[in-house]
Amino acid sequence: MAKNQLKKCLWVLDTIYRTGGISYKDIAARWEREHGDDEMGKLSNSTFRYYIDLLQDLFDVNIDCIASDGYKYRITSEHDLDGHQAKSWLLSAFAVNNMLSGNRTLEGRIIYEEIPSGEKFLLPILDAMRHNREIDIHYTPFYRSEPKMHHVQPYALRVNQRRWYLLAKDPDEGRFFHLALDRIAKIEPTDKYFDIDPTFDLDAYYDAAFGVLTGMEEEYDIEKVRIKVYNDYHRADYIRTLPLHKSQQVIDSTPRHTIFEYRLRPTDDFLSAILALGADAEVISPGWYRDYVRKEIERSQLRYKST
């Protein structure tokens, strides 16, 4: 199945799913409003029926036309598209469309790494991003018991460590910050719209970040961090083929170890990645960061000695 065709099918399925039932006339009008001027083209009746048949065959869902309810098309196998699993599937389908290739021969043979909760807010956030609409987010961080309302401009979405994060901008203060989707309680669209800062570059924003902690607010300096990774159990080989960060470079390599260099702001999420390597790695420079990591290791050892 071509990528564009899959995109159209997913749009039809998601619209039927989110509306709980919609007639061809209404879905065609919505299609025209949202995609009339781009590569999606028009949604004819014959094309719509073709997509319905294709979706039922390819993804094993039942979509019926209910005559008694204004000839609305409705998913009648709700259990197949219920909860966050449906949202995860809708998003991940784009990534595997080449493997699916218009047939179901891979059914039951692909497992995705689940991202716990938060998926139900992806679509309203994406919709707000597409229209540059400001939104109100009721958010409950781990250190609060009651949600706090944030009025934000949704700039970007990012997955990190099995969590979805929204990069939001405070329209009053002009600062950027992250909100984890699994901590969102409610999203409300507003009637305010914004213009994306033409100087904003998403790749540049995260260039020296290891994850979602950019370190810019805390004024971390960009450092060149060198780590010696020992090749016991081929740990260095794993990191060489799956870099910890896009700036990773090999400085030296022997059969026993490899020295990797990273250019980034060494925030706590980078520290966690280093500590996860255990005895297979050690920071060799800069000296202050080596001491910092050593103290964290000693703090961890004290927890084990106290029990």
Backbone as CSV, one residue per row, in Angstrom:
resi,resn,N_x,N_y,N_z,CA_x,CA_y,CA_z,C_x,C_y,C_z
1,MET,0.845,-1.191,0.000,0.000,0.000,0.000,0.882,1.244,0.000
2,ALA,0.624,2.175,-0.916,1.408,3.399,-0.974,1.191,4.219,0.283
3,LYS,2.229,4.997,0.643,2.162,5.786,1.867,0.992,6.742,1.853
4,ASN,0.760,7.423,0.712,-0.308,8.397,0.648,-1.667,7.726,0.776
5,GLN,-1.793,6.529,0.212,-3.055,5.808,0.312,-3.320,5.389,1.753
6,LEU,-2.287,4.943,2.430,-2.436,4.579,3.839,-2.813,5.795,4.668
7,LYS,-2.219,6.926,4.345,-2.546,8.162,5.048,-4.028,8.481,4.915
8,LYS,-4.578,8.302,3.711,-5.991,8.566,3.477,-6.872,7.582,4.254
9,CYS,-6.483,6.314,4.232,-7.258,5.297,4.942,-7.279,5.573,6.439
10,LEU,-6.117,5.930,6.977,-6.038,6.208,8.410,-6.883,7.424,8.772
11,TRP,-6.909,8.406,7.896,-7.736,9.588,8.162,-9.215,9.205,8.217
12,VAL,-9.649,8.386,7.280,-11.050,7.944,7.258,-11.382,7.163,8.519
13,LEU,-10.514,6.230,8.879,-10.771,5.410,10.062,-10.795,6.253,11.324
14,ASP,-9.846,7.161,11.466,-9.776,7.990,12.664,-10.977,8.914,12.769
15,THR,-11.441,9.454,11.638,-12.599,10.343,11.664,-13.852,9.592,12.081
16,ILE,-14.048,8.409,11.543,-15.210,7.598,11.935,-15.122,7.234,13.415
17,TYR,-13.928,6.893,13.861,-13.731,6.482,15.252,-13.991,7.636,16.214
18,ARG,-13.435,8.819,15.903,-13.558,9.953,16.814,-14.969,10.527,16.858
19,THR,-15.688,10.480,15.729,-17.043,11.040,15.706,-18.074,10.074,16.265
20,GLY,-17.721,8.807,16.326,-18.677,7.805,16.800,-19.699,7.428,15.757
21,GLY,-19.548,7.955,14.560,-20.471,7.680,13.461,-20.654,8.924,12.617
22,ILE,-20.517,8.794,11.293,-20.601,9.958,10.424,-21.067,9.508,9.041
23,SER,-21.874,10.334,8.397,-22.375,10.013,7.068,-21.313,10.325,6.020
24,TYR,-21.494,9.757,4.832,-20.538,10.048,3.760,-20.551,11.537,3.426
25,LYS,-21.727,12.161,3.408,-21.828,13.584,3.079,-21.007,14.421,4.045
26,ASP,-21.118,14.117,5.341,-20.403,14.898,6.350,-18.901,14.637,6.322
27,ILE,-18.521,13.386,6.097,-17.092,13.089,6.076,-16.441,13.666,4.822
28,ALA,-17.185,13.700,3.710,-16.650,14.303,2.491,-16.478,15.806,2.666
29,ALA,-17.436,16.442,3.369,-17.328,17.884,3.628,-16.142,18.176,4.549
30,ARG,-15.936,17.334,5.549,-14.802,17.518,6.459,-13.485,17.307,5.719
31,TRP,-13.465,16.306,4.860,-12.273,16.041,4.040,-11.921,17.272,3.194
32,GLU,-12.957,17.871,2.579,-12.747,19.034,1.724,-12.203,20.214,2.528
33,ARG,-12.721,20.402,3.755,-12.251,21.506,4.591,-10.797,21.325,4.996
34,GLU,-10.423,20.101,5.307,-9.096,19.858,5.852,-8.046,19.560,4.793
35,HIS,-8.466,18.989,3.652,-7.479,18.527,2.667,-7.777,18.984,1.244
36,GLY,-8.685,19.917,1.086,-9.089,20.297,-0.255,-7.983,20.888,-1.101
37,ASP,-6.991,21.487,-0.458,-5.945,22.184,-1.214,-4.612,21.458,-1.230
38,ASP,-4.566,20.228,-0.682,-3.273,19.532,-0.676,-3.350,18.261,-1.509
39,GLU,-2.360,17.377,-1.290,-2.216,16.219,-2.151,-3.289,15.162,-1.929
40,MET,-4.153,15.332,-0.913,-5.156,14.314,-0.612,-6.256,14.267,-1.676
41,GLY,-6.487,15.380,-2.369,-7.516,15.388,-3.390,-8.915,15.355,-2.801
42,LYS,-9.915,14.996,-3.627,-11.290,14.916,-3.165,-11.645,13.481,-2.791
43,LEU,-12.631,13.357,-1.899,-13.075,12.039,-1.451,-14.402,11.707,-2.133
44,SER,-14.314,11.002,-3.232,-15.536,10.608,-3.939,-16.208,9.460,-3.203
45,ASN,-17.470,9.232,-3.541,-18.233,8.157,-2.897,-17.594,6.798,-3.172
46,SER,-17.181,6.571,-4.412,-16.575,5.286,-4.764,-15.232,5.090,-4.051
47,THR,-14.455,6.173,-3.942,-13.167,6.078,-3.241,-13.389,5.815,-1.767
48,PHE,-14.381,6.493,-1.187,-14.705,6.293,0.223,-15.089,4.842,0.485
49,ARG,-15.932,4.269,-0.353,-16.340,2.877,-0.169,-15.144,1.930,-0.343
50,TYR,-14.257,2.285,-1.237,-13.041,1.477,-1.427,-12.189,1.487,-0.156
51,TYR,-12.050,2.661,0.460,-11.270,2.748,1.689,-11.922,1.953,2.817
52,ILE,-13.250,1.997,2.878,-13.954,1.238,3.918,-13.667,-0.250,3.769
53,ASP,-13.779,-0.759,2.556,-13.506,-2.179,2.300,-12.054,-2.517,2.607
54,LEU,-11.158,-1.624,2.226,-9.742,-1.858,2.442,-9.404,-1.887,3.932
55,LEU,-9.973,-0.966,4.685,-9.735,-0.907,6.125,-10.245,-2.164,6.818
56,GLN,-11.411,-2.620,6.425,-11.979,-3.815,7.043,-11.124,-5.036,6.756
57,ASP,-10.610,-5.115,5.550,-9.806,-6.272,5.172,-8.405,-6.212,5.760
58,LEU,-7.809,-5.024,5.713,-6.415,-4.883,6.111,-6.230,-4.877,7.615
59,PHE,-7.143,-4.214,8.340,-6.958,-4.035,9.781,-8.003,-4.754,10.621
60,ASP,-8.821,-5.581,9.978,-9.740,-6.443,10.706,-10.673,-5.670,11.640
61,VAL,-11.366,-4.670,11.088,-12.383,-3.935,11.828,-13.688,-4.012,11.049
62,ASN,-14.796,-3.884,11.747,-16.109,-3.882,11.110,-16.635,-2.453,11.048
63,ILE,-16.884,-1.952,9.846,-17.439,-0.613,9.658,-18.742,-0.764,8.890
64,ASP,-19.845,-0.446,9.554,-21.168,-0.639,8.964,-21.866,0.690,8.745
65,CYS,-22.713,0.739,7.724,-23.553,1.896,7.443,-24.897,1.688,8.130
66,ILE,-25.233,2.529,9.107,-26.453,2.363,9.900,-27.563,3.224,9.284
67,ALA,-28.479,2.584,8.548,-29.544,3.308,7.849,-30.470,4.021,8.816
68,SER,-30.744,3.391,9.959,-31.670,3.969,10.931,-31.100,5.194,11.630
69,ASP,-29.817,5.455,11.429,-29.170,6.608,12.074,-28.612,7.565,11.018
70,GLY,-29.419,7.830,10.011,-29.005,8.783,8.987,-27.909,8.275,8.076
71,TYR,-27.841,6.967,7.874,-26.818,6.341,7.022,-25.399,6.728,7.455
72,LYS,-25.202,6.678,8.768,-23.879,6.973,9.309,-23.009,5.721,9.321
73,TYR,-21.755,5.918,8.990,-20.787,4.819,9.057,-20.205,4.775,10.458
74,ARG,-20.222,3.578,11.020,-19.804,3.428,12.407,-18.982,2.159,12.567
75,ILE,-17.980,2.243,13.444,-17.198,1.049,13.783,-18.017,0.221,14.752
76,THR,-18.391,-0.970,14.334,-19.256,-1.810,15.170,-18.475,-2.864,15.940
77,SER,-17.167,-2.827,15.831,-16.321,-3.715,16.648,-15.467,-2.826,17.531
78,GLU,-16.114,-2.145,18.496,-15.444,-1.153,19.329,-14.234,-1.721,20.063
79,HIS,-14.294,-3.008,20.423,-13.186,-3.590,21.181,-11.898,-3.613,20.374
80,ASP,-12.015,-3.582,19.041,-10.825,-3.604,18.194,-10.102,-2.259,18.179
81,LEU,-10.848,-1.173,18.480,-10.261,0.167,18.429,-10.548,0.925,19.716
82,ASP,-10.293,0.294,20.826,-10.636,0.890,22.110,-9.380,1.284,22.865
83,GLY,-9.434,2.430,23.550,-8.346,2.828,24.432,-7.095,3.253,23.693
84,HIS,-6.005,3.314,24.458,-4.758,3.850,23.920,-4.132,2.943,22.867
85,GLN,-4.487,1.673,22.860,-3.914,0.785,21.858,-4.299,1.239,20.448
86,ALA,-5.520,1.753,20.310,-5.949,2.230,18.998,-5.136,3.436,18.569
87,LYS,-4.926,4.366,19.471,-4.155,5.554,19.123,-2.714,5.169,18.794
88,SER,-2.147,4.254,19.549,-0.787,3.815,19.256,-0.722,3.189,17.874
89,TRP,-1.741,2.401,17.543,-1.754,1.762,16.226,-1.869,2.797,15.120
90,LEU,-2.772,3.773,15.288,-2.959,4.784,14.261,-1.659,5.527,13.955
91,LEU,-0.881,5.791,14.980,0.359,6.524,14.784,1.459,5.629,14.230
92,SER,1.566,4.424,14.752,2.664,3.548,14.347,2.442,2.950,12.957
93,ALA,1.204,2.964,12.480,0.927,2.381,11.161,1.715,3.055,10.055
94,PHE,1.950,4.358,10.190,2.741,5.050,9.178,4.146,4.479,9.089
95,ALA,4.703,4.104,10.237,6.089,3.635,10.270,6.245,2.253,9.659
96,VAL,5.163,1.476,9.620,5.290,0.100,9.140,4.531,-0.140,7.841
97,ASN,4.114,0.936,7.169,3.269,0.729,5.999,4.000,-0.027,4.899
98,ASN,5.302,0.143,4.801,6.050,-0.585,3.780,6.089,-2.075,4.070
99,MET,6.096,-2.409,5.366,6.115,-3.828,5.729,4.751,-4.465,5.515
100,LEU,3.701,-3.696,5.771,2.364,-4.248,5.592,2.090,-4.536,4.113
101,SER,2.515,-3.595,3.258,2.473,-3.773,1.801,1.128,-4.286,1.291
102,GLY,0.062,-3.806,1.895,-1.251,-4.138,1.367,-1.737,-5.532,1.690
103,ASN,-1.104,-6.231,2.626,-1.609,-7.553,2.998,-1.443,-7.760,4.483
104,ARG,-1.924,-8.869,4.988,-1.916,-9.130,6.423,-0.998,-10.295,6.773
105,THR,0.001,-10.528,5.979,0.877,-11.674,6.226,1.720,-11.500,7.480
106,LEU,1.881,-10.253,7.959,2.684,-10.018,9.163,1.830,-9.902,10.418
107,GLU,0.548,-10.165,10.291,-0.333,-10.079,11.460,0.142,-11.037,12.559
108,GLY,0.215,-10.535,13.767,0.640,-11.345,14.899,2.138,-11.573,14.973
109,ARG,2.902,-10.834,14.143,4.351,-11.050,14.111,5.146,-9.776,14.381
110,ILE,4.467,-8.693,14.765,5.133,-7.440,15.089,4.671,-6.980,16.458
111,ILE,5.623,-6.662,17.331,5.315,-6.141,18.659,5.950,-4.763,18.776
112,TYR,5.173,-3.782,19.211,5.676,-2.432,19.401,5.958,-2.194,20.885
113,GLU,6.935,-1.332,21.141,7.181,-0.929,22.518,6.088,0.039,22.931
114,GLU,5.335,-0.328,23.939,4.191,0.475,24.344,4.628,1.746,25.050
115,ILE,3.980,2.852,24.707,4.168,4.109,25.411,2.961,4.291,26.313
116,PRO,3.144,4.211,27.643,2.003,4.202,28.548,1.244,5.520,28.571
117,SER,-0.052,5.447,28.313,-1.011,6.550,28.386,-0.564,7.793,27.623
118,GLY,-1.408,8.808,27.657,-1.098,10.063,26.995,-1.512,10.125,25.541
119,GLU,-1.725,8.948,24.894,-2.019,8.956,23.465,-3.337,9.662,23.130
120,LYS,-4.278,9.668,24.074,-5.569,10.271,23.767,-5.473,11.779,23.562
121,PHE,-4.363,12.376,24.008,-4.195,13.805,23.823,-3.371,14.147,22.585
122,LEU,-2.856,13.144,21.894,-2.040,13.408,20.720,-2.846,14.094,19.612
123,LEU,-4.010,13.568,19.319,-4.794,14.109,18.210,-5.253,15.545,18.452
124,PRO,-5.789,15.887,19.632,-6.154,17.307,19.836,-4.951,18.232,19.824
125,ILE,-3.789,17.754,20.291,-2.590,18.586,20.241,-2.135,18.768,18.801
126,LEU,-2.132,17.675,18.033,-1.747,17.768,16.628,-2.696,18.691,15.866
127,ASP,-3.973,18.621,16.190,-4.943,19.488,15.527,-4.665,20.951,15.853
128,ALA,-4.348,21.232,17.121,-4.019,22.604,17.526,-2.735,23.076,16.870
129,MET,-1.759,22.177,16.740,-0.504,22.528,16.085,-0.729,22.838,14.612
130,ARG,-1.580,22.052,13.977,-1.826,22.236,12.545,-2.468,23.584,12.256
131,HIS,-3.331,24.042,13.179,-4.034,25.309,12.963,-3.403,26.464,13.745
132,ASN,-2.271,26.194,14.425,-1.608,27.220,15.246,-2.593,27.845,16.238
133,ARG,-3.328,26.977,16.921,-4.321,27.432,17.896,-3.764,27.268,19.310
134,GLU,-3.895,28.299,20.129,-3.479,28.199,21.520,-4.460,27.323,22.289
135,ILE,-3.940,26.605,23.275,-4.764,25.669,24.043,-4.528,25.853,25.540
136,ASP,-5.529,25.461,26.314,-5.416,25.427,27.767,-5.209,23.973,28.190
137,ILE,-4.164,23.740,28.949,-3.837,22.388,29.395,-3.900,22.326,30.911
138,HIS,-4.698,21.401,31.414,-4.761,21.150,32.849,-3.751,20.043,33.154
139,TYR,-2.732,20.383,33.920,-1.548,19.535,34.047,-1.235,19.265,35.516
140,THR,-0.957,17.987,35.815,-0.643,17.591,37.186,0.739,16.959,37.237
141,PRO,1.775,17.725,37.551,3.114,17.134,37.686,3.172,16.244,38.915
142,PHE,4.227,15.462,39.030,4.331,14.513,40.124,4.411,15.197,41.491
143,TYR,4.838,16.445,41.517,5.003,17.126,42.805,3.769,17.920,43.216
144,ARG,2.671,17.804,42.460,1.420,18.469,42.823,0.298,17.453,42.918
145,SER,-0.667,17.740,43.781,-1.823,16.857,43.911,-3.007,17.343,43.091
146,GLU,-3.012,18.629,42.740,-4.093,19.207,41.953,-3.545,19.742,40.632
147,PRO,-4.329,19.639,39.570,-3.850,20.131,38.272,-3.705,21.649,38.240
148,LYS,-2.761,22.102,37.442,-2.541,23.523,37.210,-2.812,23.805,35.739
149,MET,-3.468,24.941,35.464,-3.804,25.262,34.088,-2.673,26.059,33.431
150,HIS,-2.275,25.597,32.233,-1.268,26.291,31.447,-1.905,26.740,30.131
151,HIS,-1.807,28.029,29.839,-2.241,28.532,28.536,-1.005,28.585,27.654
152,VAL,-0.986,27.777,26.575,0.252,27.608,25.820,0.027,27.652,24.321
153,GLN,1.136,27.866,23.643,1.201,27.706,22.195,1.907,26.381,21.914
154,PRO,1.216,25.398,21.326,1.839,24.087,21.079,2.796,24.157,19.892
155,TYR,4.087,23.966,20.167,5.100,24.096,19.117,5.510,22.766,18.504
156,ALA,5.733,21.750,19.351,6.275,20.495,18.819,5.969,19.352,19.773
157,LEU,6.066,18.121,19.243,5.914,16.911,20.042,7.180,16.080,19.932
158,ARG,7.514,15.402,21.019,8.700,14.563,21.003,8.486,13.359,21.909
159,VAL,8.996,12.210,21.480,8.997,11.011,22.313,10.375,10.869,22.938
160,ASN,10.405,10.623,24.242,11.671,10.402,24.925,11.438,9.453,26.092
161,GLN,12.246,8.389,26.131,12.152,7.422,27.221,10.715,6.931,27.420
162,ARG,10.067,6.555,26.311,8.722,5.974,26.315,7.647,6.933,26.835
163,ARG,7.891,8.234,26.701,6.883,9.231,27.049,6.775,10.254,25.916
164,TRP,5.535,10.689,25.675,5.294,11.794,24.757,5.423,13.100,25.520
165,TYR,6.094,14.079,24.905,6.244,15.400,25.501,5.803,16.469,24.497
166,LEU,5.119,17.479,25.004,4.774,18.651,24.210,5.760,19.763,24.526
167,LEU,6.378,20.311,23.496,7.183,21.513,23.659,6.230,22.689,23.524
168,ALA,5.991,23.361,24.638,5.016,24.444,24.684,5.705,25.782,24.910
169,LYS,5.074,26.831,24.424,5.597,28.184,24.628,4.586,29.008,25.398
170,ASP,5.059,29.661,26.441,4.217,30.573,27.208,4.088,31.869,26.405
171,PRO,2.887,32.233,25.940,2.744,33.429,25.094,3.034,34.732,25.825
172,ASP,2.924,34.726,27.153,3.167,35.948,27.917,4.650,36.137,28.229
173,GLU,5.304,35.057,28.665,6.706,35.148,29.055,7.662,34.816,27.915
174,GLY,7.151,34.156,26.870,7.991,33.828,25.734,8.937,32.668,25.963
175,ARG,8.800,31.954,27.066,9.710,30.843,27.375,9.112,29.519,26.910
176,PHE,10.012,28.580,26.601,9.610,27.231,26.221,9.734,26.299,27.418
177,PHE,8.849,25.307,27.468,8.937,24.287,28.498,8.232,23.033,27.997
178,HIS,8.430,21.919,28.703,7.873,20.634,28.285,6.745,20.197,29.216
179,LEU,5.760,19.554,28.625,4.671,18.942,29.371,4.545,17.494,28.922
180,ALA,4.600,16.564,29.877,4.456,15.153,29.557,2.979,14.834,29.353
181,LEU,2.669,14.180,28.253,1.262,13.937,27.930,0.577,13.025,28.943
182,ASP,1.340,12.144,29.582,0.711,11.247,30.547,0.353,11.949,31.854
183,ARG,0.744,13.226,32.017,0.378,13.992,33.205,-0.714,15.015,32.905
184,ILE,-1.198,15.014,31.667,-2.267,15.938,31.286,-3.617,15.378,31.718
185,ALA,-4.426,16.231,32.344,-5.769,15.832,32.770,-6.824,16.225,31.737
186,LYS,-6.628,17.380,31.098,-7.636,17.859,30.142,-7.008,18.897,29.222
187,ILE,-7.489,18.949,27.985,-7.068,19.960,27.017,-8.308,20.683,26.499
188,GLU,-8.228,22.003,26.467,-9.345,22.798,25.962,-8.836,23.738,24.875
189,PRO,-9.387,23.659,23.674,-8.994,24.606,22.615,-9.506,26.006,22.940
190,THR,-8.815,27.024,22.464,-9.245,28.404,22.658,-9.522,29.040,21.304
191,ASP,-10.006,30.270,21.332,-10.260,30.989,20.084,-9.098,31.899,19.713
192,LYS,-7.947,31.678,20.352,-6.759,32.473,20.054,-5.814,31.688,19.143
193,TYR,-5.230,32.396,18.191,-4.287,31.788,17.263,-2.941,32.498,17.362
194,PHE,-1.888,31.824,16.937,-0.553,32.410,17.043,0.238,32.132,15.782
195,ASP,1.287,32.877,15.616,2.204,32.678,14.497,3.486,32.038,15.030
196,ILE,3.943,31.000,14.350,5.202,30.369,14.723,6.344,31.364,14.524
197,ASP,7.211,31.440,15.514,8.387,32.301,15.408,9.212,31.855,14.198
198,PRO,9.383,32.719,13.198,10.110,32.301,11.986,11.570,31.950,12.246
199,THR,12.109,32.380,13.394,13.507,32.065,13.713,13.637,30.755,14.477
200,PHE,12.501,30.151,14.843,12.567,28.924,15.632,12.980,27.752,14.758
201,ASP,13.974,27.000,15.231,14.483,25.824,14.530,14.458,24.652,15.509
202,LEU,13.586,23.696,15.271,13.424,22.592,16.215,14.700,21.766,16.359
203,ASP,15.364,21.487,15.246,16.602,20.709,15.304,17.669,21.454,16.093
204,ALA,17.759,22.761,15.883,18.744,23.552,16.616,18.401,23.617,18.098
205,TYR,17.100,23.648,18.415,16.674,23.727,19.816,17.140,22.504,20.599
206,TYR,17.065,21.339,19.968,17.449,20.096,20.652,18.872,19.652,20.309
207,ASP,19.606,20.468,19.595,20.917,20.050,19.094,21.847,19.556,20.203
208,ALA,21.920,20.276,21.306,22.835,19.911,22.393,22.104,19.260,23.564
209,ALA,20.859,18.830,23.334,20.080,18.178,24.386,20.197,16.669,24.254
210,PHE,20.247,15.983,25.384,20.270,14.527,25.345,18.856,13.971,25.208
211,GLY,17.916,14.575,25.911,16.519,14.155,25.836,15.642,15.381,25.727
212,VAL,14.706,15.528,26.667,13.862,16.723,26.677,14.404,17.775,27.636
213,LEU,15.405,17.419,28.444,16.034,18.407,29.316,17.133,19.101,28.517
214,THR,16.819,20.293,28.016,17.779,20.978,27.159,18.914,21.599,27.953
215,GLY,18.654,21.919,29.234,19.694,22.523,30.059,19.865,24.010,29.832
216,MET,19.112,24.588,28.881,19.273,26.004,28.581,18.708,26.880,29.697
217,GLU,17.589,26.440,30.295,17.010,27.220,31.375,17.938,27.268,32.583
218,GLU,18.653,26.150,32.835,19.583,26.099,33.960,20.975,26.606,33.588
219,GLU,21.110,27.079,32.348,22.361,27.652,31.845,23.521,26.658,31.897
220,TYR,23.237,25.409,31.529,24.308,24.427,31.364,25.163,24.828,30.166
221,ASP,26.463,24.684,30.300,27.350,24.914,29.162,27.397,23.665,28.284
222,ILE,27.632,23.865,26.999,27.834,22.731,26.107,29.247,22.191,26.339
223,GLU,29.329,20.899,26.612,30.611,20.271,26.930,30.936,19.184,25.912
224,LYS,32.223,18.898,25.801,32.670,17.720,25.076,32.981,16.647,26.109
225,VAL,32.109,15.670,26.200,32.236,14.605,27.203,32.778,13.355,26.534
226,ARG,33.855,12.819,27.116,34.437,11.583,26.588,34.198,10.440,27.574
227,ILE,33.761,9.319,27.016,33.437,8.144,27.825,34.177,6.938,27.258
228,LYS,34.837,6.218,28.148,35.495,4.976,27.745,34.529,3.829,28.011
229,VAL,34.187,3.113,26.965,33.263,1.988,27.097,34.036,0.708,26.814
230,TYR,34.028,-0.183,27.777,34.744,-1.440,27.632,33.905,-2.415,26.813
231,ASN,34.593,-3.249,26.084,33.891,-4.111,25.139,33.543,-5.475,25.724
232,ASP,33.500,-5.563,27.043,32.990,-6.776,27.657,31.537,-6.970,27.209
233,TYR,31.231,-8.158,26.799,29.888,-8.475,26.307,29.495,-7.577,25.124
234,HIS,30.503,-7.064,24.408,30.280,-6.258,23.198,29.481,-4.987,23.472
235,ARG,29.625,-4.432,24.674,28.881,-3.210,25.004,29.275,-2.051,24.091
236,ALA,30.565,-1.903,23.824,31.012,-0.822,22.938,30.448,-0.996,21.531
237,ASP,30.343,-2.235,21.080,29.784,-2.488,19.748,28.320,-2.064,19.680
238,TYR,27.580,-2.324,20.750,26.178,-1.928,20.778,26.041,-0.409,20.692
239,ILE,26.866,0.317,21.437,26.778,1.771,21.435,27.261,2.340,20.109
240,ARG,28.235,1.717,19.502,28.727,2.185,18.210,27.624,2.096,17.155
241,THR,26.832,1.047,17.202,25.786,0.849,16.195,24.464,1.511,16.572
242,LEU,24.286,1.850,17.855,23.095,2.572,18.309,23.564,3.709,19.215
243,PRO,23.961,4.843,18.625,24.563,5.948,19.384,23.667,6.463,20.511
244,LEU,24.307,6.868,21.594,23.575,7.466,22.703,23.041,8.842,22.322
245,HIS,23.782,9.534,21.438,23.408,10.894,21.024,23.907,11.111,19.608
246,LYS,23.244,11.998,18.887,23.606,12.203,17.483,25.004,12.774,17.305
247,SER,25.562,13.397,18.356,26.907,13.964,18.257,28.006,12.938,18.495
248,GLN,27.645,11.698,18.744,28.628,10.665,19.114,29.701,10.499,18.041
249,GLN,30.957,10.499,18.499,32.101,10.247,17.628,33.042,9.259,18.307
250,VAL,33.681,8.433,17.519,34.674,7.496,18.039,36.036,8.191,18.001
251,ILE,36.646,8.341,19.180,37.948,8.996,19.293,39.080,7.979,19.239
252,ASP,38.856,6.842,19.851,39.876,5.791,19.871,39.173,4.457,20.048
253,SER,39.730,3.429,19.444,39.113,2.114,19.547,40.179,1.032,19.562
254,THR,40.072,0.118,20.521,40.940,-1.045,20.624,40.041,-2.265,20.818
255,PRO,40.593,-3.452,20.742,39.769,-4.642,20.990,39.155,-4.648,22.390
256,ARG,39.768,-3.904,23.324,39.312,-3.939,24.714,38.314,-2.829,25.034
257,HIS,38.440,-1.674,24.384,37.553,-0.565,24.707,37.431,0.394,23.532
258,THR,36.464,1.300,23.652,36.277,2.377,22.685,36.016,3.670,23.448
259,ILE,36.626,4.759,22.996,36.384,6.066,23.600,35.438,6.838,22.689
260,PHE,34.288,7.204,23.257,33.289,7.980,22.527,33.295,9.423,23.038
261,GLU,33.052,10.342,22.119,32.956,11.759,22.504,31.576,12.278,22.147
262,TYR,31.018,13.122,23.050,29.697,13.703,22.846,29.766,15.212,23.059
263,ARG,29.058,15.940,22.213,28.958,17.386,22.364,27.525,17.711,22.767
264,LEU,27.339,18.044,24.055,25.995,18.276,24.561,26.040,18.982,25.910
265,ARG,24.852,19.312,26.398,24.727,19.827,27.760,24.489,18.617,28.675
266,PRO,25.388,18.338,29.610,25.281,17.113,30.424,24.233,17.232,31.526
267,THR,22.974,17.114,31.128,21.864,17.192,32.066,21.653,15.845,32.757
268,ASP,20.685,15.800,33.652,20.473,14.594,34.458,20.066,13.389,33.630
269,ASP,19.383,13.601,32.513,19.001,12.446,31.711,20.214,11.809,31.035
270,PHE,21.225,12.613,30.721,22.472,12.051,30.193,23.211,11.290,31.292
271,LEU,23.187,11.835,32.502,23.791,11.140,33.640,23.146,9.770,33.834
272,SER,21.832,9.696,33.734,21.135,8.414,33.907,21.570,7.408,32.850
273,ALA,21.785,7.884,31.623,22.228,6.985,30.559,23.627,6.440,30.841
274,ILE,24.495,7.265,31.388,25.844,6.813,31.726,25.804,5.804,32.869
275,LEU,25.028,6.118,33.904,24.934,5.213,35.047,24.330,3.875,34.643
276,ALA,23.464,3.885,33.631,22.847,2.642,33.176,23.869,1.699,32.551
277,LEU,25.006,2.226,32.125,26.057,1.382,31.549,26.831,0.630,32.616
278,GLY,26.665,1.040,33.878,27.309,0.327,34.990,28.823,0.323,34.882
279,ALA,29.401,-0.833,35.201,30.857,-0.967,35.205,31.452,-1.080,33.809
280,ASP,30.612,-1.059,32.793,31.119,-1.175,31.428,31.624,0.145,30.872
281,ALA,31.457,1.239,31.630,31.861,2.538,31.106,32.373,3.437,32.216
282,GLU,33.216,4.402,31.836,33.679,5.428,32.766,33.885,6.730,32.015
283,VAL,33.529,7.831,32.677,33.763,9.155,32.110,35.235,9.495,32.299
284,ILE,35.889,9.951,31.248,37.305,10.304,31.363,37.535,11.814,31.254
285,SER,36.600,12.555,30.681,36.715,14.013,30.652,35.352,14.607,30.304
286,PRO,35.145,15.886,30.732,36.036,16.732,31.521,36.153,16.253,32.969
287,GLY,37.173,16.730,33.651,37.444,16.246,34.998,36.322,16.502,35.979
288,TRP,35.691,17.691,35.886,34.628,18.001,36.838,33.441,17.062,36.670
289,TYR,33.189,16.648,35.418,32.053,15.762,35.190,32.382,14.344,35.613
290,ARG,33.612,13.946,35.447,34.037,12.628,35.942,33.834,12.556,37.455
291,ASP,34.215,13.625,38.178,34.029,13.653,39.630,32.550,13.625,39.993
292,TYR,31.750,14.320,39.221,30.313,14.369,39.485,29.691,12.979,39.337
293,VAL,30.042,12.273,38.281,29.511,10.921,38.060,30.018,9.976,39.149
294,ARG,31.287,10.126,39.519,31.847,9.270,40.577,31.084,9.449,41.893
295,LYS,30.744,10.693,42.230,29.998,10.954,43.472,28.600,10.333,43.410
296,GLU,27.981,10.358,42.233,26.663,9.738,42.091,26.756,8.224,42.275
297,ILE,27.838,7.627,41.776,28.034,6.186,41.952,28.252,5.861,43.426
298,GLU,29.027,6.689,44.113,29.266,6.483,45.544,27.975,6.627,46.334
299,ARG,27.125,7.574,45.932,25.837,7.751,46.608,24.957,6.520,46.426
300,SER,25.024,5.921,45.255,24.258,4.706,44.998,24.800,3.536,45.844
301,GLN,26.105,3.459,45.953,26.704,2.374,46.742,26.304,2.480,48.207
302,LEU,26.192,3.710,48.729,25.799,3.889,50.125,24.404,3.348,50.401
303,ARG,23.526,3.440,49.416,22.180,2.907,49.604,22.205,1.397,49.792
304,TYR,23.090,0.736,49.063,23.209,-0.719,49.196,23.899,-1.097,50.499
305,LYS,24.852,-0.314,50.949,25.570,-0.620,52.183,24.715,-0.392,53.409
306,SER,23.701,0.462,53.307,22.868,0.779,54.476,21.775,-0.226,54.720
307,THR,21.636,-1.214,53.850,20.561,-2.198,54.037,21.142,-3.574,54.367
